[in-house]
Amino acid sequence: SAADTLDEPVVVAKATMIDVVPKDLQRCE
């Protein structure tokens, strides 16, 4: 369970970064 708890924030962080990057690129354009 501890491993799953640690994996969840990592996946969420990666998903958040992926969502933020395109937004920043759109703002630059």
C-alpha positions, 0 to 999 in steps of 0.5 A: 500500500505504501508503494501505491501511495507513493506512486499515485503522487508521482503519476499525478505530478507527471500528468500535471506537468504534461498538462501545464507544458502545452498550456505554457506553449499556447501562451508563448504563441 
